[in-house]
């Protein structure tokens, strides 16, 4: 966490701490920036053994940043790099999703008698309130509402 004693608010107008260029507005701009950086050329020097001798010669060649990164991933000992390369080249391994009980049986909701009773009481009180709000309405013995009066 920052030391609050050292915090100073931005000045109105120009302040050298303020980023006036802003952040990239879209993912496309970010992608173009990555592609531009990835296409930059690097000069690599590599020692290559001379066949038939114990000596090495230095070879120089240019390679893009993207190629250098991919080569580093291929020769890496990191399992994450290997997994990423395999998933990009061969595709992700499909994972099965099962919906059901532990033995594959269908999921059946268990009745909740308390919730059912609360639901019935709520519906009953709502029906009573509706009957009370209709002038001249009365409940018939069969539960029908008489609205003909």
C-alpha positions, -999 to 999 in steps of 0.1 A, spaced: 0 0 0 12 35 -8 25 58 19 -4 83 22 20 111 33 37 110 -1 5 111 -22 -1 143 -40 -32 151 -62 -28 158 -99 -25 195 -109 -51 211 -131 -39 212 -167 -5 197 -175 9 173 -149 40 152 -159 26 122 -139 -6 120 -160 -7 97 -190 -20 119 -218 -16 93 -245 -41 71 -227 -46 33 -231 -54 15 -264 -91 20 -272 -98 -14 -287 -84 -49 -286 -75 -45 -323 -51 -17 -315 -35 -39 -288 -33 -68 -313 -16 -46 -338 9 -34 -312 17 -70 -303 22 -79 -339 44 -49 -345 66 -58 -315 66 -95 -324 78 -87 -360 108 -67 -348 141 -84 -358 167 -95 -333 203 -103 -340 213 -136 -326 248 -150 -322 251 -187 -318 281 -210 -313 279 -239 -337 304 -269 -336 326 -273 -366 322 -308 -379 353 -331 -374 369 -307 -348 364 -297 -312 362 -260 -322 331 -238 -325 323 -209 -349 300 -180 -341 271 -177 -365 249 -145 -366 214 -144 -380 183 -123 -376 151 -137 -362 118 -121 -352 109 -116 -315 79 -140 -321 101 -167 -335 126 -163 -307 98 -166 -281 85 -197 -298 119 -213 -299 124 -205 -262 91 -221 -254 100 -253 -275 133 -257 -256 118 -248 -222 116 -272 -193 84 -256 -181 53 -278 -183 32 -247 -188 51 -239 -220 48 -274 -233 11 -275 -225 5 -242 -243 24 -253 -274 4 -286 -276 -29 -268 -271 -21 -243 -298 -9 -269 -323 -32 -299 -316 -61 -282 -299 -73 -285 -264 -83 -319 -251 -120 -322 -247 -132 -328 -212 -164 -347 -205 -192 -331 -186 -217 -353 -169 -250 -341 -155 -265 -365 -131 -260 -384 -99 -228 -402 -90 -238 -434 -109 -252 -415 -139 -288 -416 -127 -311 -386 -134 -312 -358 -109 -346 -357 -92 -355 -328 -70 -364 -338 -35 -397 -323 -22 -394 -297 5 -426 -300 25 -419 -268 45 -414 -248 14 -445 -263 -2 -466 -254 29 -452 -218 29 -460 -216 -9 -496 -229 -3 -501 -204 25 -488 -175 4 -511 -185 -25 -540 -188 -1 -535 -154 14 -530 -138 -21 -563 -154 -32 -580 -140 0 -566 -106 -7 -578 -106 -43 -613 -118 -32 -614 -90 -6 -605 -64 -32 -633 -73 -56 -666 -57 -44 -693 -82 -39 -671 -112 -44 -675 -141 -21 -659 -175 -20 -681 -204 -30 -679 -238 -13 -660 -252 -43 -634 -224 -41 -648 -205 -71 -652 -168 -69 -687 -154 -76 -682 -122 -96 -718 -120 -110 -732 -99 -81 
